[in-house]
Amino acid sequence: MSIPILNTKDAPTDAIERLIWLGGVMKQVHDELDPMWQQAYFDARFTGRLDQADSLGLHSHKRIMQYTRAENEKRGRQIRWGDRKG
């Protein structure tokens, strides 16, 4: 049995209000995790382990490349991988 990391005791009981609440929770989770995914995929790519990271199946290859490019941009385009957009 897994231990919940999200406290749902204050979630609305009405179905529509709960869906809205859950949507807000999901947005917050993405806002907090995306920078971590971005950095982790960048680090995997930088250390030559992007294929291994990709094989985990956590995100599509396209999304992984978006993460690595965004992190590279954030760092001032330090790395030139020779990718093409699109």
SVG drawing of the C-alpha trace seen along z (x, -y; Angstrom):
<svg xmlns="http://www.w3.org/2000/svg" viewBox="-22 -33 51 35">
<polyline fill="none" stroke="black" stroke-width="0.4" points="0.0,0.0 1.4,-3.4 1.3,-6.3 -0.5,-9.4 1.6,-12.5 -1.4,-14.7 -3.7,-15.8 -7.2,-15.7 -9.1,-16.2 -10.0,-19.8 -11.1,-18.8 -14.7,-19.9 -17.4,-17.2 -19.4,-18.6 -18.3,-16.8 -17.8,-19.9 -16.0,-21.9 -13.8,-18.8 -12.9,-18.6 -11.9,-22.3 -9.9,-21.8 -8.2,-18.7 -7.3,-20.7 -5.7,-23.3 -3.7,-20.6 -2.6,-19.1 -1.4,-22.5 0.5,-23.1 2.2,-19.7 3.2,-20.4 4.5,-23.8 6.7,-22.3 7.9,-19.2 8.5,-20.6 11.7,-22.4 13.0,-19.2 12.2,-17.1 13.9,-19.7 17.1,-19.7 17.2,-15.9 16.8,-15.3 19.4,-18.0 21.8,-16.4 21.2,-12.9 21.7,-14.3 24.8,-16.3 26.3,-13.1 25.5,-11.0 22.7,-9.0 19.7,-10.5 18.9,-7.2 18.7,-5.5 16.5,-8.3 14.3,-8.1 14.0,-4.3 12.4,-4.8 9.3,-5.9 8.4,-8.7 7.8,-11.2 7.7,-11.1 11.0,-11.7 9.6,-15.0 8.8,-16.2 12.2,-15.1 13.9,-17.2 11.7,-20.2 12.9,-19.8 16.5,-19.6 16.3,-22.6 14.5,-24.7 17.1,-24.0 19.9,-24.8 18.1,-28.1 17.7,-28.8 21.5,-28.3 22.3,-30.7 22.6,-28.2 25.9,-26.8 25.6,-23.5 25.4,-23.2 23.8,-19.8 23.0,-20.6 19.3,-20.0 16.7,-21.4 13.4,-22.6 10.4,-20.9"/>
</svg>
